[in-house]
Amino acid sequence: MTTYTDLVTSDQAHMLHPLQHPAAHAAPLIFARGEGVWLYTVDGRPILDGLAGLWNVLVGHGRVELAAAAQQQMTALAYCSNYAGTSNLPAIALAERLAGFAYPNLHYTYFTSGGAEANESAFKTARYYWKRLGKPNKVKVIARQDAYHGVTLAAMSATGITPYWPMFEPRVPGFLHIVAPYPYRFAGDTRPGESIGQAAARALEQAILREGPDSVAAFIAEPVQGAGGVIVPPDDYFPRVREICDQYGVLFIADEVITGFGRTGDWFALNRWGVQPDILSFAKGITSGYLPLGGIQVSDTIRDVILSAPPAERWMHAYTYSGHPTCCAVALANLDILAQEALPAQAAAMGQRLLAGLAALQELDCVGDVRGLGLMAAVEFVADKETKTPAGIANNILAACLERGLLTRTKGESLLLAPPLIISAAEVDQILAIVRAAIETVAS
């Protein structure tokens, strides 16, 4: 019989994990199965999945409908190339279903294997667009501090979480960062009568003017910054961002890899602010993580530029697994579940319950900020509420949560929560009870 020790020994000997360091992998959880919001280790221990895998398992674990969709498609046609000159039925159906679905101006989809590939595709498409319009110097991309856009080389260069950089530098030239619209710890300056949202948007305008509008191709932003700490912007931020991008001829790339497909309570998050992007990056929730799939959607204006190109200027971008038939078939089945079970509305309702319960934690001396939108939330810990000095206890609280059966992640001194959208009220209350007990234990 293979024991846990045997499995760990084999794992440590043969597998290089994301964010690898031996200290982080001395006693790993090894999961055998999942059901609903629960994961079960090889020794049968139940763990509540407080981050929905990596923000992506929207419909929960163990959905036989998605397994059946994959099996049916694999039996018919598991894979074929989707390069120009070939196509397949699920990819056509999914692209048609997505046309105008997220935003009315986006009808044209390119499929990738995940979010980092989607953002790489977005960056290349932005540069391509401007070159086709006779502006080859518009190549720079403005991103934000604490942004997460992936960790392939260009995506890492856009990512604004600095620990990802040092051991892989130099970064790709042409990427720069401005302050995030982080109300609790806004790092920029505010002018008299100016809100934080307006000030954060002004930072974008100043960066465009400093670099020169003729050198800036795009601005990329997550509607809610996820891995960077669940940073929810003020309501006046994105409408002003859209105006600035239009004023200076800068494409707006919305990275909805985390926020797409219902996570925030809307199908796509920018709809909350009445804003449309020029390019949309998506992944994660489109298949609920059951198979790897991502992509970009481009505006009709960008589509027309691509389709009108002479042969020598064709869109020379590609992935082997673009439009993968089985992944697209699973995505279609997953979208059916999200719609039939009204899971965006469920995320809104359960998110309100989660956020209200977390807000009650602010009575504790070490809880400085509670924030969230839909079913993504964060609790930030401080040593002093007035000075907002970081408490240095988040990882201890994370460990205390795991001891009590809740798996999630931290960013700095913030505990992050984003469970599957199918979570029940009782399970939300279970998360709240665990988090409170963990904080009280560590703080005492």
C-alpha positions, 0 to 999 in steps of 0.5 A: 500500500502506498503511504502518504510518506511514499507519495511525498517522497516521490513528489519531492524527488520528481516534481517542480511545483509553481513557486517552488521552495522546499520549505513551502513543500515539506508537508504538502496536502495531497488531494484525492478527490473533490465534491462541491466546495470540499477537497479530500486528502488521501487520508480522507480529511475534508478541507473547505476550498476557500479559494476555489482552487486558484479562483477558478472552480466556479461550479464546484468539484466533482461535476459529472456533467463536465466529465461527461462533456469531455468524454463525449467530445474526446470520443468524437474528436479529442484534438485537431488544429485550429490554425487558419484553414481548419476549425471544429464544432465546439470551438465554433459554438463557443466563439458564437456563444461568447460573441457580445456576451461579456460586452456588446462591442466584443464579438471576435474570440481567440482561444488560448490555454490559460490566462497568461497566454491570454494576456500575452496575446492581448499585448501582441494584438495591441502592438499589432493594431497600432502597427497596422494603423501606421503607429509602430512606436505605440508599444508600451503597456501601462499596468498597476502596482499589485496587479497579477497578469501571469508570470510568463515573461511579458505577463510577468513584466506587466504583473505588479507584484514585485517578488515575481521579478528579481530572479528572472530579470531583465523584464521585457522592456516597455512595461511600466506601473502606476499606483493601484486604486487601493482605498485602504492604502492608496500610494498616490497623491490626492488633490483638494476635492479629488477622490481616490478613484479620480487620483488613481485614474489621474496617475494613468493620464500622467503616465501616458503624458510622461511616456508620450501618447504616441508610445503607449499601446495599452493599459491593462487592469483587473476590474478587481485585483485578485492575487494582489489582495482583492483590491476593489476600486472606487466606483468613479475609477473605471469610468474615468479610466475609459475616458482617459484611454479614449482621449489619448488613443490607448487601448484598454485591456480588461484582465477578467481572468478571475472576475469573469463568468460570475465571480463578482456577482455580474457575468463580467465585472466592468459592467458594474461600472458601465464600461467596455474594454477594447480587449478582454482577457479571460480564462479560469472560470470559463471551464471552472478549471476542469480543463485548461482554456483561456482567450481574448476577445477584441473589439469590432474595430480591432477585428476589422483591422486584423481581417483587412490586413494584406498577407504580409501583415497577417496576425502571425500569432498562434498556439497549438491548443488554440480552440482545443475541441475538448476544452471548448466542449467542457466550456460550453457545458460549464456555461450551461451550469452557470446559467441554469443555476444562476451562479452569478446571482448566487455569487452576489447573494453569498458574497454579501453574506460573506462580506457582512460576516467578515465586516463584523471582524473589524471589532477585533484589534488586529483587523484593519480592513475588510473588502470584497465584491461578490464572492471574492473578499479579503481581511487585512491585519494591522498592529495598529488601526490608526497607523495601519502598521502591518501586523505580521500575522497573516501567515499564522492565521492562514495556518490556523485556518488550515488546521481548522479545515479551510484552505486559502491564500494570503497576499502580504497581510491580507487573507484572501477568500474566493470559494466556489460560486455554488457555496451554501449559506451554511458553508459561508457561515462555516468559513466565517467561524473558522476565520474568526477562530483562527484570528482570535487564536493567533491574536491572543 
